Amino acid sequence: MEYSHRYPAYPTQTVAAELEQHIDIHRQGYNYTLYEYENVDADDIGSAYKHHYRLPDWKDEFPVFSEVNSKALQRTVTRFYQNLSNLKAQKNNGNKVGKLKWKSPREFRSMTFSQSGFELKNTSGRRATLWLSKIGDINIRYHRDIPNEADIKEVTIKKETTGEWFVSFGLETDDADLPGKSDVDSLDVSNSVGIDLGILSYIHTSNGKTVNWLDLEDEYERLRREQRKLCRKEEGSNNYEKQRREVAKVKRHIRRTVLDYQHKITTWLVREYDAVFVEDLNVTGMLEQSHNARNKQDAAWRQFITLLEYKAELYGCHVVQVEAAGTTKECARCGVETAKPIWVREHSCPSCGFECDRDANAAMNVLQRGFAELGLGWPEDTPVETALPTDTDDFREVSAKRVIETGSPTLKERTASAVSE
């Protein structure tokens, strides 16, 4: 399994200047890769592997490329072809895409050392040292240990728009070291849950639990104030650059708050349940709609699903994405479709008379589709009536604040029980 650990870095002024110089050379290498891809005969390029053989000629023609690590320069060429492959994949999926463009200094802020050219030292305390070839030592805040069973495959150093530096270690762990998932045939279906990514609540589970949305209104009000200040500055001036960083810090705070929230929810889900079923949403198409786009973007549902799948591997939980179309309209008991405008929050089936919360009905449909995806039958001890209407005494709601509190690493054993109270 491949994953990464990220650490704050604190280079000296001299090392920071060297890092910026190296990153700019890699940016030029990326742009020159694009130039050759568009202008050189296809027999000599066409893949990252072929393009690597052209690097000695680059160094002869442009000595500046000799100033950076050769493996890191190869990784920059590979980065171009990875972007190209991602662009082709989006096009094959029917999305409208343009073409890769040259990177400006503000767009290219990182470089990656792969296989060699780096060494992690002095890891016994809260501070560690990262040595990079042709650059030197960089102090990092080593706030969590890299597992002994994990191999460091690559190191990425990045300067954020706020001016801060971070180091990411690409790790690889043998699957044998991870907790194995139970066989589908022996899966405890009574300990499985369907998740509806909702509107009034962030998530709604098939067993009648909800987690509220984060309240980010104060953060967005601060962002609006800082952006208004930025508009009053003269672009290119020192005051403009200073205010731009303030705006970037507020955006970073919002982004980190959402990510931290998602980490805690997904960790609770994969610890609590043997199988989690979630809708496969077309997030890009949803954001293209004119109404409520910002709230949908704040939800970061695709990021939520990616975290859920990633943590499922770490905790031995099954996570399955199911078709999202029709989960709101279909009745969880009889399957009859009923049109529901967005403002109708209750499900009332005209065919069988089953009534419950709109999102609870959708979560139950997700659960049923998940069982069908795995080839399992509907468990007899989990009737649809367990999706409780929100006006019943047994309905359980979890506030955003409570999820954050119970997600603390020091409360590991209390997380699931506190959320389910």
C-alpha positions in Angstrom: 0.0 0.0 0.0 1.2 3.5 -0.8 0.5 6.5 1.3 2.3 9.7 2.5 3.4 11.6 5.7 3.7 15.4 5.6 5.9 17.5 7.9 6.5 21.2 8.3 10.1 22.2 7.2 12.2 25.0 8.4 15.1 25.7 6.0 17.6 28.4 6.7 17.5 31.5 4.5 20.5 30.2 2.5 18.9 26.8 2.1 15.5 28.3 1.2 17.1 30.4 -1.5 18.8 27.2 -2.8 15.5 25.4 -2.8 13.8 28.1 -4.7 16.6 28.1 -7.3 16.3 24.3 -7.7 12.5 24.4 -8.0 12.8 27.1 -10.7 15.2 24.9 -12.7 12.8 22.0 -12.4 10.0 24.3 -13.6 12.2 25.1 -16.7 12.7 21.4 -17.2 9.0 20.8 -17.1 8.3 23.5 -19.6 11.1 22.2 -21.9 9.6 18.8 -21.7 6.4 20.3 -23.0 8.3 22.1 -25.8 10.0 18.9 -26.9 6.8 16.9 -26.7 5.2 19.3 -29.1 8.2 19.8 -31.5 10.4 16.7 -31.4 9.8 13.6 -33.5 7.6 11.1 -31.8 10.2 8.4 -32.2 12.5 10.1 -29.7 9.8 10.9 -27.1 6.3 9.8 -26.3 6.9 8.4 -22.9 8.7 9.4 -19.7 11.1 6.5 -20.1 12.1 7.6 -23.6 12.3 11.2 -22.6 14.8 10.4 -19.8 17.4 9.5 -22.4 17.3 13.1 -23.7 18.4 14.6 -20.3 22.2 14.2 -21.0 21.7 16.3 -24.1 19.8 18.9 -22.1 22.8 19.2 -19.7 25.2 19.7 -22.6 23.0 22.3 -24.2 21.9 24.0 -21.0 24.4 23.6 -18.2 21.9 24.9 -15.7 20.2 21.4 -15.6 23.5 20.0 -14.2 22.9 22.0 -11.1 20.0 19.8 -9.9 19.9 16.1 -8.9 19.5 13.9 -12.0 16.9 11.6 -10.4 14.9 14.6 -9.4 15.0 15.9 -12.9 13.8 12.6 -14.3 10.9 12.8 -11.8 10.0 16.2 -13.2 9.8 14.8 -16.7 7.7 11.9 -15.4 5.5 14.6 -13.7 4.7 16.0 -17.1 3.6 12.7 -18.5 1.5 11.9 -15.5 -0.3 15.2 -16.0 -0.7 14.3 -19.7 -2.1 10.9 -18.8 -4.6 12.5 -16.3 -5.7 14.9 -19.0 -6.3 12.0 -21.5 -8.3 10.1 -18.8 -10.6 13.1 -18.3 -11.1 13.4 -22.0 -12.0 9.7 -22.3 -14.6 10.2 -19.6 -16.3 12.7 -21.7 -15.1 15.9 -20.0 -14.0 18.9 -21.9 -10.3 19.5 -21.5 -7.7 21.8 -22.9 -4.0 21.1 -23.2 -1.1 21.3 -20.9 0.5 24.8 -20.6 3.8 26.2 -19.5 4.1 26.6 -15.8 4.8 30.0 -14.3 6.8 30.4 -11.0 3.6 30.8 -9.0 2.1 27.5 -10.5 5.2 25.4 -10.0 6.2 25.3 -6.3 7.6 21.8 -5.6 10.1 19.2 -6.7 10.4 15.4 -6.0 13.4 13.2 -5.2 12.7 9.6 -6.2 14.7 6.5 -5.2 17.9 8.4 -4.2 19.3 11.9 -3.5 17.8 12.1 0.0 18.3 10.9 3.6 16.3 11.2 6.7 18.5 11.7 9.8 18.3 12.3 13.6 14.7 11.0 14.0 15.0 10.2 17.7 13.2 13.3 18.9 10.6 15.8 17.8 13.0 17.4 15.3 14.7 15.6 12.4 17.0 16.5 9.5 16.4 15.8 5.8 19.4 15.9 3.6 18.8 16.6 -0.1 21.4 16.1 -2.8 23.1 19.4 -4.0 21.1 21.4 -1.4 22.0 20.3 2.1 20.3 19.7 5.4 16.7 20.9 6.2 15.2 20.8 9.6 11.7 19.3 9.9 9.2 19.0 12.7 9.1 15.2 13.1 5.7 15.1 14.9 4.9 11.5 14.0 7.3 8.6 13.3 7.5 6.8 10.0 6.6 3.2 10.6 9.6 0.8 10.7 7.9 -1.4 8.1 7.4 1.4 5.6 10.0 2.2 2.9 10.5 5.8 1.8 10.1 5.8 -2.0 10.2 9.5 -2.7 10.5 12.9 -1.0 8.6 16.0 -2.2 9.6 19.5 -0.9 7.0 22.3 -1.5 6.6 25.9 -0.8 3.0 26.9 -0.1 1.4 30.1 -1.2 1.7 31.3 2.4 5.5 31.1 2.2 5.7 28.0 4.4 7.7 24.9 3.5 6.5 21.3 3.8 8.1 17.9 3.1 6.1 14.9 2.1 7.5 11.3 2.3 6.0 8.8 -0.2 5.8 5.6 1.8 5.2 2.0 0.7 4.1 -0.8 3.1 3.7 -4.5 2.4 0.1 -5.4 2.3 1.0 -8.3 4.7 1.6 -5.7 7.4 -1.9 -4.3 7.2 -5.0 -5.8 8.9 -6.7 -8.0 6.3 -10.3 -7.4 5.3 -12.8 -10.2 6.1 -14.0 -12.3 3.2 -17.2 -11.0 1.7 -19.0 -14.3 2.5 -18.1 -14.0 6.2 -18.9 -10.2 6.3 -21.0 -9.1 9.3 -23.9 -7.5 7.3 -25.5 -6.4 10.5 -22.5 -4.2 11.2 -22.6 -2.5 7.8 -23.8 1.0 7.0 -25.0 3.0 4.0 -24.0 6.7 3.8 -26.0 9.5 2.2 -24.0 12.6 1.6 -26.7 15.0 2.5 -27.8 18.6 2.4 -29.2 19.5 5.8 -26.6 17.2 7.4 -23.1 16.4 6.2 -23.8 12.6 6.3 -26.8 10.5 7.1 -26.4 6.9 7.9 -28.8 4.0 7.3 -29.1 3.3 11.0 -30.4 6.7 11.8 -27.4 8.8 12.7 -26.4 12.2 11.3 -23.3 14.3 11.5 -23.9 18.1 11.2 -22.2 20.5 8.8 -19.2 22.5 9.9 -20.1 26.2 10.6 -17.5 28.1 8.5 -19.4 31.4 8.2 -17.0 33.3 10.4 -14.1 32.0 8.4 -15.7 33.0 5.1 -16.5 36.5 6.6 -12.8 36.9 7.5 -11.9 35.7 4.0 -14.2 38.4 2.4 -12.6 41.1 4.6 -9.0 40.0 3.6 -9.9 39.8 -0.1 -11.4 43.3 0.0 -8.1 44.6 1.5 -6.2 42.8 -1.2 -8.3 44.6 -3.9 -7.2 48.0 -2.5 -3.5 47.2 -2.9 -1.4 47.9 -5.9 -0.6 44.6 -7.6 3.1 43.8 -7.6 3.8 46.0 -4.5 5.2 44.8 -1.2 1.9 45.5 0.5 0.1 43.5 -2.1 2.3 40.5 -1.6 1.9 40.8 2.2 -1.9 40.9 1.9 -1.9 38.1 -0.7 -0.2 35.9 1.9 -2.9 36.8 4.5 -5.6 35.7 2.0 -3.7 32.5 1.4 -3.5 31.8 5.2 -7.3 32.2 5.6 -7.9 29.9 2.7 -5.5 27.4 4.1 -7.2 27.5 7.5 -10.6 26.7 5.8 -9.1 23.9 3.8 -7.4 22.4 6.8 -10.5 22.6 8.9 -12.6 20.7 6.4 -9.8 18.1 5.9 -9.4 17.6 9.7 -13.2 17.2 10.0 -13.2 14.6 7.2 -10.3 12.7 8.8 -12.2 12.3 12.0 -15.5 11.2 10.4 -13.9 8.7 8.1 -11.7 7.3 10.9 -14.9 6.8 13.0 -16.7 5.0 10.2 -13.9 2.5 9.3 -13.4 1.7 13.0 -17.1 1.3 13.8 -18.3 -0.7 10.8 -17.1 -3.8 8.8 -18.5 -2.4 5.6 -19.3 1.2 4.5 -21.3 1.9 1.3 -21.3 5.4 -0.2 -22.7 7.1 -3.3 -20.4 7.4 -6.3 -21.1 11.1 -6.9 -20.3 13.2 -10.1 -18.9 16.0 -8.0 -17.6 17.9 -11.0 -21.0 18.0 -12.6 -22.7 19.1 -9.4 -20.3 22.0 -9.0 -21.1 23.2 -12.5 -24.7 23.8 -11.4 -25.3 27.4 -10.6 -27.0 27.0 -7.2 -25.2 26.3 -3.9 -21.9 25.6 -5.6 -19.8 26.9 -2.7 -21.4 24.7 -0.1 -21.0 21.7 -2.4 -17.3 22.6 -2.8 -16.9 23.0 1.0 -18.4 19.5 1.4 -15.4 18.1 -0.6 -17.3 14.9 -1.1 -14.8 13.4 -3.5 -12.0 14.1 -1.0 -14.2 12.5 1.7 -14.7 9.3 -0.4 -10.9 9.1 -1.2 -10.1 9.4 2.5 -12.7 6.7 3.3 -11.2 4.3 0.8 -7.6 5.0 1.9 -8.4 4.4 5.6 -10.4 1.3 4.8 -7.1 -0.3 3.7 -5.5 0.7 7.1 -8.3 -0.6 9.2 -9.5 -3.7 7.2 -12.9 -2.2 6.3 -14.8 -2.8 3.1 -15.7 0.5 1.3 -17.9 0.2 -1.8 -19.2 3.0 -4.1 -22.6 2.4 -5.5 -24.7 4.1 -8.3 -26.1 7.4 -6.9 -28.9 7.9 -9.4 -32.3 7.3 -7.9 -31.4 6.8 -4.3 -33.5 9.7 -3.1 -36.5 8.8 -5.3 -36.7 5.1 -4.7 -38.6 3.8 -1.7 -36.3 1.7 0.5 -39.1 -0.7 1.3 -40.8 -1.4 -2.0 -38.6 0.3 -4.6 -41.3 2.6 -6.1 -39.9 5.9 -7.4 -41.5 9.2 -6.2 -40.3 12.5 -7.4 -39.1 14.8 -4.6 -38.2 18.5 -5.0 -35.2 19.6 -3.0 -37.4 21.3 -0.4 -39.3 18.1 0.4 -37.4 16.6 3.4 -39.6 13.6 4.2 -40.1 10.4 2.3 -43.7 9.2 2.1 -44.2 6.3 -0.3 -47.7 6.4 -2.0 -47.4 2.7 -2.8 -46.5 1.0 0.6 -47.0 3.9 3.0 -43.4 3.8 4.3 -42.4 7.1 5.9 -39.1 8.4 7.1 -36.6 11.2 6.6 -35.6 11.8 3.0 -31.9 11.3 3.6 -32.5 8.2 5.7 -34.4 6.6 2.9 -31.5 7.4 0.5 -29.0 5.9 3.0 -31.0 2.7 3.1 -31.1 2.5 -0.6 -27.3 3.0 -0.7 -27.0 0.1 1.8 -29.2 -2.2 -0.3 -27.2 -1.4 -3.4 -24.0 -2.0 -1.6 -25.1 -5.5 -0.5 -26.2 -6.2 -4.1 -22.7 -5.0 -5.3 -21.0 -7.5 -3.0 -23.5 -10.3 -3.9 -25.1 -10.4 -0.5 -28.7 -10.6 0.5 -30.6 -8.1 2.6 -30.0 -9.0 6.3 -33.2 -10.1 8.0 -32.3 -8.4 11.3 -31.9 -5.0 9.6 -35.4 -4.0 8.5 -35.9 -0.6 6.8 -37.7 0.6 9.8 -34.3 1.1 11.5 -34.1 4.3 9.4 -35.8 6.4 12.0 -37.7 9.6 11.2 -36.0 12.7 12.6 -38.9 13.5 14.9 -38.7 10.3 16.9 -37.1 10.1 20.4 -34.5 7.4 19.3 -33.1 9.5 16.4 -29.4 10.3 17.0 -27.7 13.4 15.8 -24.0 14.2 16.1 -22.9 17.8 16.1 -19.8 18.9 14.2 -18.2 20.1 17.4 -18.6 16.7 19.0 -17.0 14.9 16.1 -14.0 17.1 16.3 -13.7 16.5 20.1 -14.1 12.8 19.9 -11.7 12.5 17.0 -8.7 13.4 19.2 -6.0 10.8 19.2 -6.0 10.7 23.0 -9.6 9.6 22.9 -9.1 6.7 20.5 -11.2 4.2 22.5 -14.1 6.7 23.1 -14.5 7.9 19.5 -17.0 5.3 18.3 -19.0 5.1 21.5 -19.3 8.9 21.9 -20.5 9.3 18.3 -23.1 6.6 18.7 -24.6 7.9 22.0 
